[in-house]
Amino acid sequence: MNERMTFCEECRKDVAYFAEDLSMKDTLKGEEYEFVGKKVTCDECGNEVYVAEIEDENLKALYDVYRQKNGIISLEKISEIPQKYNIGKRPLSLLLGWGEMTFSRYCDGDMPTKQYSDVLQRIYDEPAFYISLLEENKKNLKSQIAYKKSKRTTLKLVGVKETVSSKVDEVINYLLFRCEDITPLALQKALYYIQGFYYAFMGCFLFTEDCEAWVHGPVYREIYNRYSGYHFDPIESNDEFDASVFTDSEKAVIDSVIQNLCCYSGKILERFTHSEMPWLKTRSNLPADAHSNRIISKEDIGEYFNAVKQKYNMLAPNDIENYAHIMFNRSIKS
């Protein structure tokens, strides 16, 4: 068994040493504190010697007493927070509106202020408080993946089942990730075409939501309400998206719609839909500017896009390109 060795200035050589627990006093931030530390002595001459690791332990013991006396969260609890909530040190700092390295420094032993300590203590004690911060400040995070991972873990911690994102929500998030400057109007039309062409190629609908035949084309009402505040402005984009939520066939159709139809503005796509059977049939005898909440039946959508697929000899989702070009040429002539 290897003996613990250190250099003794009195003996002028490396020597074995002995460490004993001892009541010590030291001053920190102008106040004297008593704590239990270790005194290290040379086995040969009995003089006190220096051991870096034990000096670090003594300093930690002093800091621990200071934390206890002043109501500062312990280093152990600080270090447990990232694991408890499945979030990195830097993302947690950003979530709290602190400097990116602030929390990392606290994990390394730096002393937080009382204000910051109280926040960390409450986060440690109250998962519900943490999740409220997560929702309120998620925009501070550089990665929405970090937000989702932490939310999933925290919801399990508090015994709440996470609401599974609907397929239409996943499609929207992907569109906001892939498309630049997509407006609420363009988003509505993209969803409509994804739904229609997915049925044409796969024989089933991608999502369950129904769209209505509004003046400006097919509209998913709940999605309209969600983004109506953007008016004619582009919706804020997503910086990251985990496309593994889609099957290969789902992604193939969505990507083709993005490439071949989302390159057009919402107004152009509105013109496309105004010449297509599902919207025309549903509005039938309504005046052009009449409000309507009539649902465009999935049967009509499926029938129309099946017919389009056959008419334009579409064998794969990429074949949507020809239909898009023809519809665009018609729209600029009308």
LOGU-681545 format. One record per residue (C-alpha): chain; residue in three letters; residue number from 1; x, y, z. Coordinates in nm, 2 decimals, m for minus. Example, Ala and Ser with C-alpha at 12.3 -4.5 7.8 and 13.67 -1.06 7.14 Angstrom:
  unit  code  pos      c1      c2      c3
     A   ALA    1    1.23   m0.45    0.78
     A   SER    2    1.37   m0.11    0.71
This chain:
  unit  code  pos      c1      c2      c3
     A   MET    1    0.00    0.00    0.00
     A   ASN    2    0.15    0.34   m0.10
     A   GLU    3    0.21    0.58    0.18
     A   ARG    4    0.08    0.94    0.14
     A   MET    5    0.38    1.16    0.08
     A   THR    6    0.45    1.53    0.08
     A   PHE    7    0.76    1.76    0.11
     A   CYS    8    0.87    1.86    0.45
     A   GLU    9    1.07    2.19    0.46
     A   GLU   10    1.22    2.09    0.79
     A   CYS   11    1.34    1.75    0.68
     A   ARG   12    1.42    1.88    0.32
     A   LYS   13    1.27    1.57    0.16
     A   ASP   14    0.94    1.39    0.08
     A   VAL   15    0.80    1.23    0.39
     A   ALA   16    0.50    1.04    0.50
     A   TYR   17    0.24    1.26    0.69
     A   PHE   18   m0.03    1.23    0.94
     A   ALA   19   m0.37    1.41    0.92
     A   GLU   20   m0.59    1.47    1.22
     A   ASP   21   m0.93    1.64    1.26
     A   LEU   22   m0.90    1.97    1.45
     A   SER   23   m1.12    2.26    1.54
     A   MET   24   m1.00    2.56    1.34
     A   LYS   25   m1.09    2.93    1.30
     A   ASP   26   m1.05    3.14    0.99
     A   THR   27   m1.18    3.47    0.86
     A   LEU   28   m1.41    3.50    0.55
     A   LYS   29   m1.56    3.82    0.42
     A   GLY   30   m1.47    4.00    0.74
     A   GLU   31   m1.62    3.75    0.98
     A   GLU   32   m1.45    3.48    1.18
     A   TYR   33   m1.58    3.12    1.15
     A   GLU   34   m1.51    2.80    1.34
     A   PHE   35   m1.50    2.48    1.15
     A   VAL   36   m1.36    2.12    1.17
     A   GLY   37   m1.05    2.09    0.94
     A   LYS   38   m0.74    1.88    0.92
     A   LYS   39   m0.40    1.95    1.05
     A   VAL   40   m0.12    1.77    0.86
     A   THR   41    0.22    1.69    1.03
     A   CYS   42    0.54    1.52    0.92
     A   ASP   43    0.57    1.16    1.05
     A   GLU   44    0.95    1.22    1.11
     A   CYS   45    0.99    1.56    1.27
     A   GLY   46    0.63    1.64    1.37
     A   ASN   47    0.63    1.98    1.20
     A   GLU   48    0.32    2.10    1.01
     A   VAL   49    0.34    2.03    0.64
     A   TYR   50    0.14    2.15    0.34
     A   VAL   51   m0.08    1.91    0.13
     A   ALA   52   m0.28    2.08   m0.14
     A   GLU   53   m0.57    1.84   m0.14
     A   ILE   54   m0.62    1.88    0.24
     A   GLU   55   m0.59    2.26    0.21
     A   ASP   56   m0.87    2.25   m0.05
     A   GLU   57   m1.08    2.04    0.19
     A   ASN   58   m1.02    2.29    0.47
     A   LEU   59   m1.12    2.57    0.25
     A   LYS   60   m1.44    2.39    0.15
     A   ALA   61   m1.52    2.32    0.52
     A   LEU   62   m1.48    2.69    0.59
     A   TYR   63   m1.71    2.78    0.30
     A   ASP   64   m1.96    2.52    0.41
     A   VAL   65   m1.98    2.68    0.75
     A   TYR   66   m2.01    3.02    0.59
     A   ARG   67   m2.30    2.89    0.37
     A   GLN   68   m2.48    2.74    0.67
     A   LYS   69   m2.45    3.06    0.88
     A   ASN   70   m2.56    3.29    0.60
     A   GLY   71   m2.83    3.08    0.43
     A   ILE   72   m2.63    3.01    0.11
     A   ILE   73   m2.72    2.70   m0.08
     A   SER   74   m2.46    2.42   m0.05
     A   LEU   75   m2.22    2.32   m0.32
     A   GLU   76   m2.36    1.97   m0.32
     A   LYS   77   m2.71    2.09   m0.40
     A   ILE   78   m2.59    2.33   m0.67
     A   SER   79   m2.41    2.04   m0.83
     A   GLU   80   m2.72    1.82   m0.82
     A   ILE   81   m2.95    2.07   m1.00
     A   PRO   82   m2.84    2.00   m1.37
     A   GLN   83   m2.87    1.63   m1.32
     A   LYS   84   m3.21    1.66   m1.14
     A   TYR   85   m3.36    1.86   m1.42
     A   ASN   86   m3.16    1.72   m1.72
     A   ILE   87   m3.01    2.05   m1.83
     A   GLY   88   m2.66    2.16   m1.90
     A   LYS   89   m2.48    2.42   m1.68
     A   ARG   90   m2.46    2.68   m1.96
     A   PRO   91   m2.82    2.64   m2.07
     A   LEU   92   m2.93    2.67   m1.70
     A   SER   93   m2.74    3.00   m1.67
     A   LEU   94   m2.90    3.13   m1.99
     A   LEU   95   m3.24    3.02   m1.87
     A   LEU   96   m3.20    3.22   m1.55
     A   GLY   97   m3.08    3.53   m1.74
     A   TRP   98   m2.73    3.50   m1.60
     A   GLY   99   m2.39    3.51   m1.77
     A   GLU  100   m2.33    3.19   m1.96
     A   MET  101   m2.05    3.07   m1.73
     A   THR  102   m2.21    3.19   m1.40
     A   PHE  103   m2.36    2.86   m1.29
     A   SER  104   m2.05    2.67   m1.39
     A   ARG  105   m1.84    2.89   m1.16
     A   TYR  106   m2.08    2.81   m0.88
     A   CYS  107   m2.04    2.44   m0.94
     A   ASP  108   m1.67    2.49   m0.92
     A   GLY  109   m1.70    2.64   m0.57
     A   ASP  110   m1.75    3.01   m0.63
     A   MET  111   m1.99    3.16   m0.38
     A   PRO  112   m2.32    3.29   m0.52
     A   THR  113   m2.48    3.61   m0.39
     A   LYS  114   m2.77    3.57   m0.14
     A   GLN  115   m3.01    3.67   m0.42
     A   TYR  116   m2.88    3.41   m0.66
     A   SER  117   m2.85    3.15   m0.39
     A   ASP  118   m3.22    3.19   m0.30
     A   VAL  119   m3.32    3.13   m0.66
     A   LEU  120   m3.11    2.82   m0.68
     A   GLN  121   m3.24    2.69   m0.34
     A   ARG  122   m3.60    2.73   m0.46
     A   ILE  123   m3.52    2.56   m0.79
     A   TYR  124   m3.36    2.27   m0.59
     A   ASP  125   m3.66    2.24   m0.36
     A   GLU  126   m3.95    2.31   m0.60
     A   PRO  127   m3.97    2.14   m0.94
     A   ALA  128   m4.29    2.33   m1.01
     A   PHE  129   m4.10    2.66   m0.97
     A   TYR  130   m3.83    2.54   m1.20
     A   ILE  131   m4.08    2.43   m1.47
     A   SER  132   m4.25    2.78   m1.45
     A   LEU  133   m3.91    2.94   m1.51
     A   LEU  134   m3.84    2.69   m1.80
     A   GLU  135   m4.17    2.79   m1.97
     A   GLU  136   m4.13    3.16   m1.91
     A   ASN  137   m3.77    3.19   m2.01
     A   LYS  138   m3.73    2.92   m2.28
     A   LYS  139   m3.66    3.19   m2.54
     A   ASN  140   m3.33    3.25   m2.36
     A   LEU  141   m3.21    2.90   m2.46
     A   LYS  142   m3.00    2.86   m2.77
     A   SER  143   m3.15    2.51   m2.82
     A   GLN  144   m3.51    2.41   m2.81
     A   ILE  145   m3.39    2.05   m2.77
     A   ALA  146   m3.25    2.15   m2.43
     A   TYR  147   m3.58    2.29   m2.34
     A   LYS  148   m3.77    1.98   m2.44
     A   LYS  149   m3.53    1.74   m2.27
     A   SER  150   m3.55    1.93   m1.94
     A   LYS  151   m3.93    1.97   m1.96
     A   ARG  152   m3.97    1.60   m2.01
     A   THR  153   m3.76    1.51   m1.72
     A   THR  154   m3.92    1.77   m1.49
     A   LEU  155   m4.27    1.66   m1.57
     A   LYS  156   m4.18    1.30   m1.48
     A   LEU  157   m4.03    1.44   m1.16
     A   VAL  158   m4.35    1.60   m1.05
     A   GLY  159   m4.57    1.31   m1.17
     A   VAL  160   m4.73    1.49   m1.47
     A   LYS  161   m4.76    1.31   m1.80
     A   GLU  162   m4.62    1.52   m2.08
     A   THR  163   m4.87    1.62   m2.34
     A   VAL  164   m4.77    1.45   m2.66
     A   SER  165   m4.73    1.69   m2.95
     A   SER  166   m4.99    1.63   m3.21
     A   LYS  167   m4.87    1.55   m3.56
     A   VAL  168   m4.99    1.89   m3.69
     A   ASP  169   m4.78    2.06   m3.42
     A   GLU  170   m4.47    1.86   m3.53
     A   VAL  171   m4.53    1.96   m3.89
     A   ILE  172   m4.57    2.32   m3.80
     A   ASN  173   m4.25    2.32   m3.59
     A   TYR  174   m4.07    2.16   m3.89
     A   LEU  175   m4.20    2.42   m4.13
     A   LEU  176   m4.09    2.70   m3.90
     A   PHE  177   m3.75    2.53   m3.89
     A   ARG  178   m3.71    2.48   m4.26
     A   CYS  179   m3.89    2.78   m4.42
     A   GLU  180   m3.76    3.13   m4.41
     A   ASP  181   m4.02    3.41   m4.36
     A   ILE  182   m4.33    3.20   m4.35
     A   THR  183   m4.64    3.40   m4.28
     A   PRO  184   m4.96    3.27   m4.11
     A   LEU  185   m5.13    3.26   m4.46
     A   ALA  186   m4.85    3.06   m4.62
     A   LEU  187   m4.84    2.83   m4.32
     A   GLN  188   m5.21    2.75   m4.36
     A   LYS  189   m5.16    2.66   m4.73
     A   ALA  190   m4.85    2.45   m4.66
     A   LEU  191   m5.05    2.24   m4.41
     A   TYR  192   m5.33    2.20   m4.66
     A   TYR  193   m5.10    2.08   m4.93
     A   ILE  194   m4.90    1.85   m4.70
     A   GLN  195   m5.23    1.69   m4.59
     A   GLY  196   m5.36    1.65   m4.94
     A   PHE  197   m5.04    1.51   m5.10
     A   TYR  198   m4.97    1.28   m4.81
     A   TYR  199   m5.31    1.12   m4.86
     A   ALA  200   m5.24    1.09   m5.24
     A   PHE  201   m4.91    0.91   m5.18
     A   MET  202   m4.98    0.72   m4.86
     A   GLY  203   m5.35    0.66   m4.86
     A   CYS  204   m5.42    0.82   m4.52
     A   PHE  205   m5.41    1.16   m4.37
     A   LEU  206   m5.11    1.29   m4.18
     A   PHE  207   m5.31    1.47   m3.91
     A   THR  208   m5.67    1.47   m3.78
     A   GLU  209   m5.75    1.84   m3.78
     A   ASP  210   m6.01    1.97   m4.03
     A   CYS  211   m5.97    2.29   m4.23
     A   GLU  212   m6.24    2.54   m4.32
     A   ALA  213   m6.32    2.71   m4.65
     A   TRP  214   m6.24    3.07   m4.56
     A   VAL  215   m6.23    3.37   m4.80
     A   HIS  216   m5.85    3.34   m4.83
     A   GLY  217   m5.85    2.96   m4.89
     A   PRO  218   m5.84    2.66   m4.66
     A   VAL  219   m5.77    2.75   m4.29
     A   TYR  220   m5.71    2.54   m3.98
     A   ARG  221   m5.90    2.75   m3.72
     A   GLU  222   m5.70    2.66   m3.41
     A   ILE  223   m5.37    2.72   m3.60
     A   TYR  224   m5.51    3.06   m3.72
     A   ASN  225   m5.59    3.16   m3.36
     A   ARG  226   m5.24    3.06   m3.25
     A   TYR  227   m5.06    3.28   m3.50
     A   SER  228   m5.31    3.55   m3.58
     A   GLY  229   m5.10    3.81   m3.38
     A   TYR  230   m4.83    3.80   m3.66
     A   HIS  231   m5.09    3.93   m3.91
     A   PHE  232   m4.89    3.96   m4.24
     A   ASP  233   m4.55    3.93   m4.08
     A   PRO  234   m4.34    3.61   m4.09
     A   ILE  235   m4.38    3.38   m3.79
     A   GLU  236   m4.07    3.35   m3.56
     A   SER  237   m3.86    3.06   m3.68
     A   ASN  238   m3.74    2.76   m3.49
     A   ASP  239   m3.36    2.73   m3.46
     A   GLU  240   m3.35    2.36   m3.41
     A   PHE  241   m3.58    2.06   m3.49
     A   ASP  242   m3.54    1.69   m3.44
     A   ALA  243   m3.67    1.55   m3.77
     A   SER  244   m3.65    1.19   m3.63
     A   VAL  245   m4.02    1.24   m3.52
     A   PHE  246   m4.11    1.18   m3.88
     A   THR  247   m4.10    0.85   m4.08
     A   ASP  248   m3.92    0.86   m4.41
     A   SER  249   m4.24    0.87   m4.60
     A   GLU  250   m4.38    1.16   m4.39
     A   LYS  251   m4.06    1.36   m4.43
     A   ALA  252   m4.04    1.29   m4.80
     A   VAL  253   m4.39    1.45   m4.86
     A   ILE  254   m4.33    1.74   m4.62
     A   ASP  255   m3.99    1.82   m4.78
     A   SER  256   m4.13    1.81   m5.13
     A   VAL  257   m4.41    2.05   m5.04
     A   ILE  258   m4.15    2.28   m4.87
     A   GLN  259   m3.93    2.27   m5.18
     A   ASN  260   m4.20    2.30   m5.45
     A   LEU  261   m4.48    2.50   m5.29
     A   CYS  262   m4.34    2.69   m5.00
     A   CYS  263   m4.12    2.88   m5.24
     A   TYR  264   m4.43    3.08   m5.33
     A   SER  265   m4.59    3.35   m5.11
     A   GLY  266   m4.91    3.29   m4.91
     A   LYS  267   m5.11    3.50   m5.16
     A   ILE  268   m4.99    3.29   m5.46
     A   LEU  269   m5.08    2.97   m5.28
     A   GLU  270   m5.42    3.12   m5.19
     A   ARG  271   m5.48    3.16   m5.57
     A   PHE  272   m5.38    2.80   m5.62
     A   THR  273   m5.65    2.68   m5.37
     A   HIS  274   m5.91    2.91   m5.52
     A   SER  275   m5.90    2.71   m5.84
     A   GLU  276   m5.91    2.36   m5.67
     A   MET  277   m6.22    2.15   m5.62
     A   PRO  278   m6.22    2.11   m5.24
     A   TRP  279   m6.24    2.48   m5.16
     A   LEU  280   m6.47    2.56   m5.46
     A   LYS  281   m6.71    2.28   m5.38
     A   THR  282   m6.73    2.37   m5.01
     A   ARG  283   m6.80    2.74   m5.06
     A   SER  284   m7.03    2.66   m5.36
     A   ASN  285   m7.28    2.94   m5.38
     A   LEU  286   m7.13    3.17   m5.12
     A   PRO  287   m7.04    3.53   m5.22
     A   ALA  288   m6.67    3.58   m5.28
     A   ASP  289   m6.62    3.78   m4.96
     A   ALA  290   m6.86    3.59   m4.74
     A   HIS  291   m6.73    3.45   m4.40
     A   SER  292   m6.76    3.08   m4.37
     A   ASN  293   m6.69    2.81   m4.12
     A   ARG  294   m6.78    2.53   m4.35
     A   ILE  295   m6.54    2.23   m4.32
     A   ILE  296   m6.37    2.11   m4.63
     A   SER  297   m6.43    1.74   m4.61
     A   LYS  298   m6.14    1.50   m4.59
     A   GLU  299   m6.32    1.30   m4.85
     A   ASP  300   m6.31    1.59   m5.10
     A   ILE  301   m5.94    1.65   m5.02
     A   GLY  302   m5.85    1.29   m5.07
     A   GLU  303   m6.04    1.26   m5.39
     A   TYR  304   m5.89    1.58   m5.54
     A   PHE  305   m5.53    1.50   m5.46
     A   ASN  306   m5.57    1.14   m5.57
     A   ALA  307   m5.69    1.27   m5.91
     A   VAL  308   m5.40    1.52   m5.92
     A   LYS  309   m5.15    1.24   m5.86
     A   GLN  310   m5.30    1.03   m6.14
     A   LYS  311   m5.34    1.32   m6.39
     A   TYR  312   m4.98    1.44   m6.35
     A   ASN  313   m4.83    1.08   m6.33
     A   MET  314   m4.68    1.14   m5.99
     A   LEU  315   m4.48    0.84   m5.88
     A   ALA  316   m4.30    0.99   m5.59
     A   PRO  317   m4.34    1.31   m5.37
     A   ASN  318   m4.08    1.49   m5.57
     A   ASP  319   m4.31    1.48   m5.87
     A   ILE  320   m4.52    1.76   m5.70
     A   GLU  321   m4.28    2.00   m5.88
     A   ASN  322   m4.47    1.98   m6.21
     A   TYR  323   m4.81    2.05   m6.06
     A   ALA  324   m4.67    2.35   m5.87
     A   HIS  325   m4.52    2.50   m6.19
     A   ILE  326   m4.85    2.45   m6.38
     A   MET  327   m5.05    2.61   m6.09
     A   PHE  328   m4.82    2.90   m6.07
     A   ASN  329   m4.84    2.97   m6.44
     A   ARG  330   m5.22    2.96   m6.42
     A   SER  331   m5.22    3.20   m6.12
     A   ILE  332   m5.02    3.47   m6.30
     A   LYS  333   m5.25    3.46   m6.60
     A   SER  334   m5.57    3.48   m6.40
